Amino acid sequence: MSQAPGIFDYICANADKLALMLALETLAGLLSVVFFVFSPPGTATRVVSALNVLGVLVIGGFTAALLWQCHRR
C-alpha cells in the first residue's frame, strides 16, 4: 500500500485557511440574514439575500464538514 499523502492530507494541511474561510462565510451569512430581515417583502434585495443565505449554508456546511473531519484525524 502506498504511503503517499492523499488529497485529504493536503486539505487538512491547510486547516487554518479553511477556518478563516469558514469565519468569512459566517460573516457573509450574518450580513445576508440582516439584509433579508430588514428588506421589504417582494423586493429584489430580499430575494438575493435569501439566495445568499442558502448558498452560504451549503458552502459553509461543506467547509465545516471538512474542518470537522480534519479535526477528527
C-alpha positions, 0 to 999 in steps of 0.5 A, a space after each residue: 500500500 502506498 504511503 503517499 499523502 492523499 488529497 485529504 492530507 493536503 486539505 487538512 494541511 491547510 486547516 487554518 485557511 479553511 477556518 478563516 474561510 469558514 469565519 468569512 462565510 459566517 460573516 457573509 451569512 450574518 450580513 445576508 440574514 440582516 439584509 433579508 430581515 430588514 428588506 421589504 417583502 417582494 423586493 429584489 434585495 430580499 430575494 438575493 439575500 435569501 439566495 445568499 443565505 442558502 448558498 452560504 449554508 451549503 458552502 459553509 456546511 461543506 467547509 465545516 464538514 471538512 474542518 470537522 473531519 480534519 479535526 477528527 484525524 
